[in-house]
Amino acid sequence: MKKIKNASDVINATYIKPGSMIYTAGNAATPQVLLRQIAKDPYIYNVDLLSVLLLGDIAELFTPEVCQRIKHRIIFSGPHSRDQLNKGLATYQLMHLSDIPNQVQRYLKPNICLFQVNGPDKGGNYSYGTTVEGVQSAVHSIRENGGLIIVEKNAQMPFVLGTTIHESEIDFMLETDYPLPASPVHQPDETSRKIGKIVTNLYISNGSTLQYGLGEVPEAVTDAIIENGLKDIGIYTELFSDAMRKLVEKGIVTNRYLDVTFSIASIFLAKDQKGYDWFNFNSSVQSRPCNITNSITNIARQHKMTAINSAIGVDLHGNIWADSLRGREVYSGIGGQADFLRGSYLSEYGYAIIAMKSTTSSGVSKIMDLCPEGITTTAISADPVVIITEHGAFDPRGLNMVEHAVGIAHLAEPEICAKLLKKIYESPEFHKPREALRNKLPKGFTPYEAII
């Protein structure tokens, strides 16, 4: 391993030649200094850059000029890449989070990998820090096929236990010292609190294993778990957040029913540096690459696995979309939602849950008659996903298409629900809609008032 003083010592056209395929870490571990140097050097061109949610001070990497030199292959989009992705200046790399390592090693085969580390420990090992996801697979591919491993050793990056890289596998190291991107905590409003209570009261019990992400609903679920006095919770997730940390600190998370005594995740985000410092050599959490955390078979093995995710919309058939707004307009990415929805359903006494507000912040209903034309779906109508809004919970298991439609319609605002029910009643494609509408409460639907 060679230590360098400046990013330009190795981030230049001598090392990064035309035709290079670069894999970079993302989220809180985005190597910001190295990526800014790529943006700055006009002699680096005709290269591909694979990424999963790039955060931090890297806006110049996505200017139109840089996008002419660098082909961004976006696996999961964020604030920096969203506009360029939808203007044709970057491309959407479709894949499940669980499949990133497989596609990286077998098909994409990068020859350069950029990421952040902390270390070394006494064995000469460096932690991948707050993001492993597909980074380790890129390292393995490069070690097998030749290439460069270039890292930033950031003084503010925690040493997250679990997945490490030995110093002998690193080619170049640049020492840096800058704050990691913070993930703001959104305090839940009344609507989110209703959803959190429904999720917790119906589907989380002592010994449940949890997966959820960021936002108001996860915060509300966390608060409801605490209020309900639940215990022996396990965490097996792709993303470990401040909400989960709260459960660990209160002793609610014991991982009693996991194969291990610690929580497992592939990505770690916190609201401030204090939160990131909490991960440093913390034996209550460990990192794993996403082909492990997001493996459907591994998820299915977890005790009472309960996966709680959100979505942009759902239609009356039960199609769910979470990455796109309409057609080819990508908002985020497939991520690991489908992995956890399908794996959790296969878990004994597990639940696959989509929990979301019934309307957007601008008042547009998320419950629709039909999904937008051309949309990509993270769950199809045959996936047995429990759908929850502030109005109640709908469980589709054992129900036919018209029963799906009637139950899902009741998740919408009353005015929208009435319009959707009229649509169902008047649609000749539905089998005996009058029979499905006969009961006051449709099959599979439990209203909020009956749960609390």
Salt bridges, closest charged atoms under 4 A:
ASP48 OD2 - ARG73 NE 2.70
ASP57 OD2 - ARG36 NH1 3.68
ASP171 OD2 - ARG143 NH2 3.47
GLU175 OE2 - LYS3 NZ 3.52
ASP189 OD2 - LYS357 NZ 2.68
GLU216 OE1 - LYS357 NZ 3.44
ASP223 OD2 - ARG193 NH1 3.23
ASP223 OD1 - LYS246 NZ 3.37
ASP232 OD2 - ARG256 NH1 3.12
ASP242 OD1 - ARG245 NH1 3.18
GLU249 OE2 - ARG245 NE 3.27
ASP259 OD2 - ARG301 NH1 2.65
GLU329 OE1 - ARG326 NH1 2.44
ASP369 OD2 - LYS423 NZ 3.96
ASP383 OD2 - ARG342 NH2 2.85
GLU390 OE2 - HIS391 NE2 3.48
ASP395 OD2 - ARG397 NH2 2.66
GLU403 OE2 - LYS443 NZ 3.12
GLU413 OE2 - HIS391 NE2 2.82
GLU415 OE2 - LYS419 NZ 3.84
GLU426 OE2 - LYS422 NZ 2.69
